[in-house]
Structures are given as structure tokens and as C-alpha cells.
Amino acid sequence: MSPYLSLSRRLRVTPFSRRVDAAGVQAYTVYNHMRLPTMFQSAEEDCRHLKQKVQIWDVACERQVEIVGPDAKRLMRMLTPRDLESMDVGQCRYIPVVDERGGMLNDPVALKLADDRYWISLADSDLLLWVKGLAIGARFDVDVNEPDVSPLAVQGPQSDTLMARIFGDAVRDIRFFRFGVFEYAGRELRIARSGYSKQGGFEIYVEGSDLGEPIWDALFAAGIDLDVRAGGPNIIERVESGLLSYGNDMTRENSPFECGLGKFCDLDTAETSIGRDALLRERDQGPLRMIRSLAIEGPALPPCAGEWPVVADGVRIGQITSAAWSPDFETNVAIGMIDRSHWHDGNQVIVETIEGARSAVVREKSFN
Amino acid sequence: MSPYLSLSRRLRVTPFSRRVDAAGVQAYTVYNHMRLPTMFQSAEEDCRHLKQKVQIWDVACERQVEIVGPDAKRLMRMLTPRDLESMDVGQCRYIPVVDERGGMLNDPVALKLADDRYWISLADSDLLLWVKGLAIGARFDVDVNEPDVSPLAVQGPQSDTLMARIFGDAVRDIRFFRFGVFEYAGRELRIARSGYSKQGGFEIYVEGSDLGEPIWDALFAAGIDLDVRAGGPNIIERVESGLLSYGNDMTRENSPFECGLGKFCDLDTAETSIGRDALLRERDQGPLRMIRSLAIEGPALPPCAGEWPVVADGVRIGQITSAAWSPDFETNVAIGMIDRSHWHDGNQVIVETIEGARSAVVREKSFN
């Protein structure tokens, strides 16, 4: 049985929290010191609905780091090995952010608002402190802050239909990982085609907490016939889709190469990016382990709340870091870090789950 | 009713988690991406026991930032306006850490291990990223990391008795906010007279996760006749004692002066500390609001999970950020930020609690 969560102001409410409560949230996790709803009916039912209909997710916990000023671009180049030269205003890019040893500090999505203004939409770490510390230490001419911006995700196959009813048919034209500016109640909002599922959808960057409930209410009022429901990042769909979670599937111990993010490390042009030397070294020798999807055999396992060792021939060769029973694939789907010796597609391994040893098969691709 | 907490690897287990589970933990909070037990029997019963006996607290979530190297002292001077010149090896100091605008980033306890080596025992924010960012940006010659150190607190009036049985009578001689080095199982451990209650006790800086369960078990085996129990920071005792909680009672929006930490801002000697200019300005004009204890009248209120506005003459003059029913003081004890106009001892105000408006009295001192 899950323990209770002791609520306090430190686990920040969001502009949508009252509506989330009213929608019958059962469980939360904590993410960037904020409440992130994880379950409404059950993981299975929430997943089934997400894949067929449309859901509204309070992902305000994806806090933004805003970097603005003459040195904004220079600071961005320092933050990530990914090349941002060709990035347009209106574009989103998934960027690994690493420390001086090449260890992952966050895997956010960067949005370019103007040539001298970026938002970094965060995974779960206080990257604001890293960016501010660097900027102050290096005396960069930028302002770094956390604006009053709270993403609200609209996810699922009926997302376009629902969004068009509120924001007009122009939302249908937003391309993947691009954002447009739309008007709502006389205010301008950025809306991106993005989100933490593979079921399609948008993220509305709700700027101004006062707009949270009006937009939530408008989406629900417009979506009654679509059976719109409140949801959240779903453990089953996420693992099926191979979507990584910072803190779960990777930590500061891991490099971007280990996380399968080598394609986002443009080391030849990233002369000023932090961690470049360490990453060049690893690029040359190749990573020693890598993130993989796995199918764990046998009956449904409980969620992986820590690490489950992966062994082969009695030797530990990795660990499972996320897992869930998938009704659609009729197996336990999992994500883990697997040593080079065993990371190839189809390899048989043993997972020491909380319910004992189970056979498992390594996959080079995710399920979805 | 409290919601459930969805456990995952991202909410890190501690070296003591299995023992905490076995001891019947009912609720957690999340602190520095780690599980912090908040309740075993009930807040009231846990509090009563803490004040009479001795408890073992898993406070591994008080993660350490280790700063070591030739520039360690220079970096520490940059981090805090508090003067550390007179700090001895073996001493602990409560230090405000602020950003360039004087906003609180954390209120940790610093430990001086050697002239070129410090630990910063954290409240809830990733200060590691701030310290690393500054050090890299300013090209300081230091190493900054999070060592495998997990504090285990022993709190309550029987703490000395219990600790002496394990570590010898020398622990009785540790002065408040000092630490000594003690041997356990052939390893050296730092033990400080400190902790997040006013009931007395120690914090054992358990260095090496493998030592977690042996030390936990030794303390419980030695304390049977003392009725030793598992516990955690207790909301009732904490608020009675006026112990502040970063993220609850103060945030980056607040200055040290507002938090009553002006006495730790040695601005005349802190020439190189970040935020000094902003703090000098506030020192001259005085803070506009300050943290206060309050007694809220009427029957027991539920815990404050967000902010309760404080009003006087129909105008908002502050907010409650922590509250609990105190069986000992037979009132609702609270902590809040109150405007200068109403922060004086004995002032009558109205608190808009989750259960409606209540009369309350401002106190310049805490209850305990």
C-alpha cells in the first residue's frame, strides 16, 4: 500500500490545484517542489482513457527558467552540448544539461522566445540555481528567473479537436516541437505541440496564475462530448513509450550517451559547453551502459519504487528503474540501464524484482 | 484526507528506509528528492513521545554539499553573509544563503571539517547546483560534490543516555552546535549536538550507506528500556518551537531580515558575499514584514497545506505558512509572515483558515 503524502506549503500548489482536487485526484508525486497528480481512477483506467480520448494534465511543475539579456545565447551555449545555432524563434528543443564531468543535471525542453530570450522547461531539479550560479560566477549580462508560467498539457488523440474549440483551428497547424502565440481572454499564451506522452497533444504555457482556472474550466466545458478527463503523466504509457524520467531513469551519475541522448551532443561545435571534455572522452570510447526498454515476464508486478538489479550469469549487469504492468502488451514493461555486454536486442536477463527473480528480454526499441 | 504518495526511484530511498518501513511509517513528505518520514502513530502521539523519551529520525534528506580545496574558504565567504572567520574546525553554524537580490536560497547548517573542507547540511533546495555553478563560473579551485553522508537524528530528553550506550560517555561532552569524531565499527563518524527540535539530541552524520541499518539497529537494541521509537520532524513541536522550514515559512521571495536571521548577516565584513548590496539596503530601511509565531483561537485546525491570509481591518497584512493544534498549549500554534504594521507582540488579527475566519494573536517569541 502506498503511504500518505503530508501536504504543506513547501510542496507548492499550482494554479490548477483546486480543480485537480475537485476532479478526484488520488495520488501525487512531488516534482520541482510542486504537486504533480499521478492517478485519478487507476493507472490502468487512466492509461486506457488517455489512449482513446483527451486529458488535461496539471504539469505546472514543469517550471520555467527564463534567461533574458545580451548574454542569453552565450549562456545557453554554456549550458548544453546541443547546437542551438539553427534554432528558430518559436522552436522547442530537448537539451541535455550536464555538469563539468558530463553528468546529467536535467533533461529540459528549451523554447526560443526571441534571440535574447529563452525558457527552459524543467525536469525535476532546481536548474534555476545552476543557471543563476553560472551567470553570476561568470559575470554574464543576463537576468535569470522563474516566471509565473505553469504548463497545462492537453494529451490524447482528441487533443486537436478540443484545442481547436478554444483556440481556433490554427492550433492544428502547430508542428511538433514548435509553439505559436494564441490569444485567450485578451492575453497572449504560448502553445506548443509537445507533452510527456506519445498520444499526441499540446502544452499550454499558462502565463499568469489567475488564468489557470478559467482555462481549465473552458477546456472541460468544451470537451464534455469528448469525455475529457483530468490526468497526469501515466506510468504505464510513459514506460511503454520509452519516455525517460530524470531522477528515475537517469541521474547525475549518468552521461547523455548512457541515456541515448548522444545525438543531441554536438561536441564539435560545442566549444564552450560545460562538460565537453568529459563527453568527448566518452564519445571516443563509447558508453559502458545504456538505457533500454525491457519486457519482464510473469504476472503483474507492483511499480518499481527503487532499483531492481538486473543480472546475467550471476553477475549484476544493470538495474530496472521504472516498471509497470501493461494491459495492452500483456507484459511488465520496464526501463533500465544495461551494461554494454547485454544491451543488445533480444538478450535474456534476470530481474531481481520486489517479488523475486523474473526472466526478462532486452529491447532496443520501446513498446509504443 | 491526505492523498497517497506515488513512490518511485526519483523520490530516493535512504540507508534507513527499510527500517522506517518496518517501524510502520504512515506518511512521508519529499525533501531534497528524498523520502522524509513525517508520521508514525499520529502527530499528537509522536509529539508527546518526543517530548518525554527518545526518537530516531531518518533525516538522510539533509543532504550534504561538500566543498573541498584551496578556494573552499573563499567560496564559503561568497555563499553567505555570515562571518565564518572565527569558526573553528568541529563547529556548526546556521548560515543564510541568498541570491544576488538577497532572497533566501536555503538555510543550511555549515560544518567546518578542516580549513579547506566544509559540509553544508541542506534544507530543501538543490544548493549543490548553486555552489557548483558559482565555482565553475568563477573558476574557483575547489571540488563540490554530494558525499554518501546521511544524517540520522537522535532527539528527545533521553538522547544523551541512549547515545552514551553506543558511542561512550564522551558524547555527553559535545557542546551545542559542535561535533566530535567517534568510532563505530572501525569507522569514524561525525556526531553533532543539533537537530530539528528543541527537545535536545544529536545528529549522526552516517558516512557510508552500508552503516545505516547497523547503526539504526544498534540504537533500537540499546534503547528498549527507554521506549525508543522511530520519529521525524514533528509539525506540532516544530511550530511550538518556532523552528523555521525553508519552502514553508520562507522562500526566495524573503530576505534573511524578514526571516529573523538579521543577526547572521555580518554585512560589514561580508565584502564578497552574494546579495550583500541588496541586504545592506534592507538593513538600512528595516524589513517590511517578519516571521512571527501566532496563536489561532478556536478548535483544532487541520495542518496548513498552503497559505492562510492574515487580515486586519479588512486589509491583508500577512499569511500563515505552518500551523498545528497543540495539545500542550491548548491552542492552534502557527508561524507566519506579518507586516511591520502588525508584527508587535499581542496584536490581534484575523486568520482566514481553511475552516473560516479565526481570531489570532501575534507573538514575538515562540511557544517553546
Interface residues (C-beta under 8 A of the other chain):
Chain A: S2 P3 Y4 L5 S6 L7 S8 R9 R10 L11 V13 V25 Q26 A27 Y28 T29 V30 H33 T38 M39 D99 E100 L105 D124 S125 D126 L127 L129 W130 V131 K132 G133 L134 A135 I136 G137 A138 R139 I235 S245 Y246 G247 N248 I274 P303 C304 A305 G306 E307 T321 S322
Chain B: S2 P3 Y4 L5 S6 L7 S8 R9 R10 L11 V13 V25 Q26 A27 Y28 T29 V30 H33 T38 M39 D99 E100 L105 D124 S125 D126 L127 L129 W130 V131 K132 G133 L134 A135 I136 G137 A138 R139 I235 S245 Y246 G247 N248 I274 P303 C304 A305 G306 E307 T321 S322
